Amino acid sequence: MKKYSFLSLLGGAMTGHRRWRPVWRNPEPRPAYDVVIVGAGGHGLATAYYLARKHGIRNVAVLEKGWLGGGNTGRNTQVSRSNYFWPQSAAFYEHALKLYEGLGEELGFNIMLSQRGILTLAHSRQELESLRRWANAIQVNRIDSELMTPAQIKKRVPLINLGARYPIHGGFIQHRGGISRHDAVAWGYARAADGLGVDIIQQCEVTDFMQDGGRLAGVHTTRGAIGADRVVLSVAGHSSVMAAKLGLRLPISSMALQAMVSEPIKPCLDTTVLSSSVHMYVSQSVRGELVIGGGADVYTSYAQRGGLPAMHDTVTALVELFPAFSRLRLMRQWAGIVDITPDTTPIMGKTPIEGLYLNCGWGTGGYKAIPAGGDTMAYTVAHDEPHPLIRAFGLDRFERGALIDEGAAAGVAH
Ligand SMILES: Cc1cc2nc3c(=O)[nH]c(=O)nc-3n(C[C@H](O)[C@H](O)[C@H](O)COP(=O)(O)OP(=O)(O)OC[C@H]3O[C@@H](n4cnc5c(N)ncnc54)[C@H](O)[C@@H]3O)c2cc1C
């Protein structure tokens, strides 16, 4: 894998940028692999990379029906944090955040991580009490979190309207939370995995599975059959339909989640502000655009309806909290299909079908998890047993009733 350096960039500039080579190959599928990963989102690509780098398993293909990073990984609002409530989640997401902190260097690719903090608002005394409990739980998990008074919030976010319809009573911040560049995360993992010999095959849709007795033996694709000892399903909002082909029912609801960006403006917001009560969060990108998100479409006041009404709710909440933003024009709006579990905790690990592994159920918050998702899935596939950090996230928790309810900590989509 080519290392970027000041000299290589200078050399590229001096030769009119004509000598850069593609950063990953475009290989034809081979008849069989040791491991096939379905879905070249962040989780699939990261799993392939760690399989090759940490476990020496390089005979791996990542099959993608569209283009790599074109699913939710390229559509999210890029927020990372580890301020979860339950110890199992906190340990997992803190592992992810720590990996993110060194990821640019590890992959030799700038992921533009900006740890500008993530501030969660409380709009009532009761909500402030809940945030206090949440912040304490986070501190017990040895993760940074700090309560803020309204005056401290105003100092940090001068444009905020403390006297909004639901007045702001305080909030709490995780200073190490922040944003990074989602495309760069996908491209960085793809480039590094390719450099280690992984085949990333785009425009290759998995249409069905091959079974040999009770064991998985490979996949049927739009580019022919591909054999595999182990198959990892990492297809986010498409998980239920894919698993159903094997007779496996997943406790997942797939629904649309929208986001939008405004026209670019001068720097005016140097943290991410999130409100679970009015269902809105906003940050400012390095290009100056406001990146705005809300809850999945089902949570709108126009229950069970999405599209424009959901956007309307999100924008209403934004201008209530930031009246100055009411003059801005929106430039783009889009959605992804997210895979939501009843306890808003992912489903990871082995399945009742031998050779099939699941990495799904990320819902509205799987971007922040990508490095840990890949790392722990790679371990699980290599050892055929769940990594200790994801033991509690298995599909069997729904049979055992051992749910990890992160509904409150999931808050708004982020
Ligand atoms: C609008 C929006 C905002 C969000 N904001 C945040 C945020 O701020 N922070 C956060 O942590 N998370 C956020 N998320 C959630 C996050 O984006 C996802 O949880 C995460 O990207 C999931 O990654 P993935 O690799 O599992 O899935 P994806 O990136 O969706 O990758 C799955 C891939 O599988 C492919 N695929 C599907 N079916 C097949 C098939 N049959 N054959 C081959 N390939 C197939 C798809 O084309 C896709 O590329 C947001 C999501 C959305 C939609």
The ligand as an SDF file (V2000), in Angstrom:
LIG
                    3D

 53 58  0  0  0  0  0  0  0  0999 V2000
  -29.2320    9.9070    7.5980 C   0  0  0  0  0  0  0  0  0  0  0  0
  -28.3960    9.0510    8.5130 C   0  0  0  0  0  0  0  0  0  0  0  0
  -27.6630    9.6480    9.5290 C   0  0  0  0  0  0  0  0  0  0  0  0
  -26.8920    8.8690   10.3680 C   0  0  0  0  0  0  0  0  0  0  0  0
  -26.0810    9.4910   11.2910 N   0  0  0  0  0  0  0  0  0  0  0  0
  -25.2530    8.7660   12.0630 C   0  0  0  0  0  0  0  0  0  0  0  0
  -24.3380    9.4110   12.9420 C   0  0  0  0  0  0  0  0  0  0  0  0
  -24.2380   10.6570   12.9780 O   0  0  0  0  0  0  0  0  0  0  0  0
  -23.5520    8.6290   13.7410 N   0  0  0  0  0  0  0  0  0  0  0  0
  -23.6280    7.2720   13.7120 C   0  0  0  0  0  0  0  0  0  0  0  0
  -22.9130    6.6370   14.4890 O   0  0  0  0  0  0  0  0  0  0  0  0
  -24.4360    6.6250   12.8350 N   0  0  0  0  0  0  0  0  0  0  0  0
  -25.2550    7.3320   12.0080 C   0  0  0  0  0  0  0  0  0  0  0  0
  -26.0810    6.7000   11.1170 N   0  0  0  0  0  0  0  0  0  0  0  0
  -26.1130    5.2280   11.0810 C   0  0  0  0  0  0  0  0  0  0  0  0
  -24.9150    4.6650   10.3220 C   0  0  0  0  0  0  0  0  0  0  0  0
  -24.7570    5.3360    9.0950 O   0  0  0  0  0  0  0  0  0  0  0  0
  -25.0820    3.1670   10.0690 C   0  0  0  0  0  0  0  0  0  0  0  0
  -25.4450    2.5080   11.2650 O   0  0  0  0  0  0  0  0  0  0  0  0
  -23.7780    2.5420    9.5580 C   0  0  0  0  0  0  0  0  0  0  0  0
  -23.2950    3.2590    8.4530 O   0  0  0  0  0  0  0  0  0  0  0  0
  -24.0050    1.0900    9.1980 C   0  0  0  0  0  0  0  0  0  0  0  0
  -22.8560    0.6510    8.4970 O   0  0  0  0  0  0  0  0  0  0  0  0
  -22.9130   -0.7160    7.7170 P   0  0  0  0  0  0  0  0  0  0  0  0
  -21.5670   -0.9500    7.1630 O   0  0  0  0  0  0  0  0  0  0  0  0
  -23.5090   -1.7570    8.6240 O   0  0  0  0  0  0  0  0  0  0  0  0
  -24.0220   -0.4880    6.5970 O   0  0  0  0  0  0  0  0  0  0  0  0
  -23.9800    0.2380    5.1700 P   0  0  0  0  0  0  0  0  0  0  0  0
  -23.0040    1.3370    5.1250 O   0  0  0  0  0  0  0  0  0  0  0  0
  -25.4090    0.5400    4.8100 O   0  0  0  0  0  0  0  0  0  0  0  0
  -23.4200   -0.9100    4.2260 O   0  0  0  0  0  0  0  0  0  0  0  0
  -24.1920   -2.0220    3.8540 C   0  0  0  0  0  0  0  0  0  0  0  0
  -23.8850   -2.3060    2.4010 C   0  0  0  0  0  0  0  0  0  0  0  0
  -24.4800   -3.5420    2.0280 O   0  0  0  0  0  0  0  0  0  0  0  0
  -24.8230   -3.4470    0.6550 C   0  0  0  0  0  0  0  0  0  0  0  0
  -25.7830   -4.5060    0.3570 N   0  0  0  0  0  0  0  0  0  0  0  0
  -27.0630   -4.6260    0.7750 C   0  0  0  0  0  0  0  0  0  0  0  0
  -27.6170   -5.7520    0.2940 N   0  0  0  0  0  0  0  0  0  0  0  0
  -26.6600   -6.3640   -0.4440 C   0  0  0  0  0  0  0  0  0  0  0  0
  -26.6230   -7.5650   -1.2150 C   0  0  0  0  0  0  0  0  0  0  0  0
  -27.6990   -8.3630   -1.3150 N   0  0  0  0  0  0  0  0  0  0  0  0
  -25.4720   -7.8950   -1.8460 N   0  0  0  0  0  0  0  0  0  0  0  0
  -24.3670   -7.0960   -1.7610 C   0  0  0  0  0  0  0  0  0  0  0  0
  -24.3700   -5.9510   -1.0710 N   0  0  0  0  0  0  0  0  0  0  0  0
  -25.4850   -5.5880   -0.4060 C   0  0  0  0  0  0  0  0  0  0  0  0
  -25.3910   -2.0460    0.5310 C   0  0  0  0  0  0  0  0  0  0  0  0
  -25.3750   -1.6010   -0.8170 O   0  0  0  0  0  0  0  0  0  0  0  0
  -24.4480   -1.2650    1.4360 C   0  0  0  0  0  0  0  0  0  0  0  0
  -23.3920   -0.6540    0.7350 O   0  0  0  0  0  0  0  0  0  0  0  0
  -26.8660    7.4530   10.2410 C   0  0  0  0  0  0  0  0  0  0  0  0
  -27.6070    6.8450    9.2220 C   0  0  0  0  0  0  0  0  0  0  0  0
  -28.3580    7.6310    8.3430 C   0  0  0  0  0  0  0  0  0  0  0  0
  -29.1220    6.9770    7.2500 C   0  0  0  0  0  0  0  0  0  0  0  0
  1  2  1  0
  2  3  1  0
  2 52  2  0
  3  4  2  0
  4  5  1  0
  4 50  1  0
  5  6  2  0
  6  7  1  0
  6 13  1  0
  7  8  2  0
  7  9  1  0
  9 10  1  0
 10 11  2  0
 10 12  1  0
 12 13  2  0
 13 14  1  0
 14 15  1  0
 14 50  1  0
 15 16  1  0
 16 17  1  0
 16 18  1  0
 18 19  1  0
 18 20  1  0
 20 21  1  0
 20 22  1  0
 22 23  1  0
 23 24  1  0
 24 25  2  0
 24 26  1  0
 24 27  1  0
 27 28  1  0
 28 29  2  0
 28 30  1  0
 28 31  1  0
 31 32  1  0
 32 33  1  0
 33 34  1  0
 33 48  1  0
 34 35  1  0
 35 36  1  0
 35 46  1  0
 36 37  1  0
 36 45  1  0
 37 38  2  0
 38 39  1  0
 39 40  1  0
 39 45  2  0
 40 41  1  0
 40 42  2  0
 42 43  1  0
 43 44  2  0
 44 45  1  0
 46 47  1  0
 46 48  1  0
 48 49  1  0
 50 51  2  0
 51 52  1  0
 52 53  1  0
M  END
$$$$
